[in-house]
Amino acid sequence: MEVLCMSKIGAKIGDSAEFSVEVTADMVDAFAKLSGDMNALHMDEKFAQSKKFEGRVAHGMLGASFFSRLVGMHLPGKNSLYLSQSLFFRRPIYIGMKVTVKGVVMQTTTATRTVKIKTEILNSANAECLLDGEALVKVLE
């Protein structure tokens, strides 16, 4: 497998990017409205607590949507097309939690102009992994 130069594809093995986000009730409410997922675990504080959670749990796919921001805006950014994303939901993301979204380029392929990125979301307070996986991204010419 050939490693591409920055000038050919815009990313090389080891390149990384990260940003932080505070997950708010407004985000969870907007995601529920957009997705139609009004599950009480996401929408009802008392219900979530009755199921032994600290409070309302953000939708896992809301967290995963931060990977779209990572890929489209930061790594590789402009001219990227998401091809796939594996997801492993490790721990709940709660309203009020500040998270760090990270990506590291693990592999590049010249023939397909693709980049494999290790993706993860960490609790900013203790670096505990909440969500991780791998993205496959095509870099458009």
Buried (B, 14 or more C-beta within 10 A) or exposed (E): EEBBEEEBBBBBBEBEBBBEBEBEBEBBBEBBEEBEBEEEBBBBBEBBEEEEBEBBBBBBEBBBBBBEEBBBEBBBBEBBEEBEBEBEBEEBBBBEBEBBBBBBBEBBBEEEBBBBBBBBBBBBEEEEEBBBBBBBBBBEE
